Amino acid sequence: MECTVTWTGPVGAGSNMGFVAATGSGHVVAMDGAVDPAKPETSGANLAPRPMELVLAGTGGCTSFDVVMILKRGRHDIRGCQVKLSATRAETEPKVFTSIHMHFVVHGKGIPAAAVERAIQLSHEKYCSASIMLGKTAQITTSYELVEVD
């Protein structure tokens, strides 16, 4: 796996902290910092997500991928999956994630709650590299809703 991150340099609107990541799979993601008038040398322009937001988003994508895959392999009629992540970071450097809560909303027809629980558990204990890695510094908790569809 490869990725090249390039600083875009000082950009109009006062951003000094813009970056572009080019992934090995050929995709591009922009990143930027928050606007901070007190620190113009490290201020962003809020033009793109923060790098740590992308870490959190990637973790949500990783675990959602697992949950959908596990339920599909179990031949369950899954129609949708969403996960909302809420995280807290340390107050001091390095400002690692210290807690992350993941709330899944799974839409489907006739999916047993036990299957959803098992899929989430397997993701967090065995398959999701991102959440397992973040679990080294953060307490990760989960919850879910199962929405029955016609």
C-alpha positions in Angstrom: 0.0 0.0 0.0 1.3 3.4 -0.9 0.3 7.0 -0.5 2.1 10.3 -1.3 1.1 13.4 0.6 2.1 16.8 -0.8 1.9 20.1 0.9 0.1 22.6 -1.3 2.0 25.5 0.2 0.5 28.8 1.2 -2.8 29.2 -0.7 -5.1 32.2 -1.0 -7.7 32.6 1.9 -4.9 32.2 4.4 -4.3 28.5 4.3 -0.8 27.4 5.2 -1.8 23.8 6.0 -3.3 22.4 2.9 -2.2 18.9 1.7 -3.2 16.5 -1.0 -2.9 12.8 -0.6 -2.5 10.6 -3.8 -3.2 7.0 -3.0 -1.7 4.0 -4.6 -5.1 3.0 -6.0 -5.2 6.3 -8.0 -7.4 8.4 -5.8 -6.8 11.9 -4.4 -8.0 13.3 -1.1 -7.5 16.9 0.1 -6.8 17.8 3.7 -6.7 21.2 5.5 -6.4 22.6 8.9 -8.8 24.7 10.9 -8.8 28.5 10.7 -6.7 29.9 13.5 -6.1 33.6 13.4 -3.9 33.4 16.5 -1.4 31.1 14.6 -1.4 32.2 11.0 1.7 30.2 10.2 -0.1 27.0 11.0 -3.6 28.1 10.2 -5.7 26.3 7.6 -8.6 27.6 5.6 -11.1 24.9 6.5 -11.3 23.8 2.8 -11.1 20.1 3.4 -11.3 17.5 6.2 -8.6 17.4 8.9 -6.2 14.4 8.7 -7.6 13.0 12.0 -11.1 13.2 10.6 -9.9 11.1 7.7 -8.5 8.5 10.2 -11.9 8.3 11.9 -13.7 8.1 8.5 -11.3 5.4 7.3 -12.0 3.4 10.5 -15.8 3.8 9.9 -15.3 2.6 6.3 -13.2 -0.3 7.4 -15.6 -1.6 10.0 -18.7 -1.0 7.8 -17.1 -3.0 5.0 -16.6 -5.9 7.4 -20.1 -5.8 8.8 -21.7 -5.7 5.4 -19.4 -8.5 4.1 -20.0 -10.7 7.1 -23.8 -10.3 6.9 -23.8 -11.0 3.1 -21.6 -14.1 3.6 -24.2 -15.2 6.1 -26.8 -14.9 3.4 -28.7 -12.2 5.3 -30.8 -9.7 3.4 -28.9 -6.6 4.2 -30.1 -3.4 2.4 -28.2 -0.7 4.1 -25.5 0.0 6.7 -24.4 3.3 8.3 -22.1 3.9 11.2 -21.8 7.1 13.1 -18.5 7.6 14.9 -18.0 9.9 17.9 -14.5 10.3 19.2 -12.6 12.1 21.9 -8.9 13.0 21.7 -6.2 13.5 24.3 -5.8 17.1 25.5 -2.0 17.1 25.1 0.4 16.0 22.4 0.2 13.5 20.9 -3.6 14.1 20.7 -4.5 10.5 20.0 -8.0 9.2 20.1 -8.8 8.2 23.7 -12.4 7.0 23.1 -14.5 6.1 20.1 -18.1 5.2 20.0 -19.5 3.5 16.8 -23.3 3.4 16.4 -24.4 1.2 13.5 -27.7 1.4 11.8 -28.4 -1.8 9.7 -31.3 -2.0 7.4 -32.5 -5.4 6.2 -35.2 -8.0 6.0 -35.3 -10.7 8.7 -31.8 -10.2 10.0 -31.5 -11.6 13.5 -30.0 -9.2 16.0 -27.5 -11.9 17.0 -26.1 -11.8 13.4 -25.6 -8.1 13.6 -23.9 -8.3 17.0 -21.6 -11.1 15.8 -20.7 -9.1 12.6 -19.8 -6.1 14.7 -17.8 -8.2 17.2 -15.9 -10.0 14.4 -15.0 -6.8 12.8 -13.6 -5.3 16.0 -11.9 -8.4 17.2 -10.5 -9.9 14.0 -11.0 -8.1 10.7 -10.9 -4.3 11.0 -7.3 -3.3 11.0 -8.1 0.3 11.6 -10.2 -0.1 14.7 -7.9 -2.8 16.1 -5.0 -0.4 15.7 -6.9 2.6 17.2 -7.9 0.3 20.1 -4.3 0.5 21.3 -5.0 4.1 22.5 -8.8 4.4 22.5 -11.6 2.7 24.3 -13.9 1.6 21.5 -17.6 1.0 22.2 -20.3 0.0 19.9 -24.1 0.0 19.7 -26.5 -0.7 16.9 -30.1 -0.4 15.6 -31.7 -2.9 13.3 -34.2 -1.5 10.9 -36.6 -3.9 9.3 -37.5 -3.1 5.7 -40.1 -4.6 3.3 
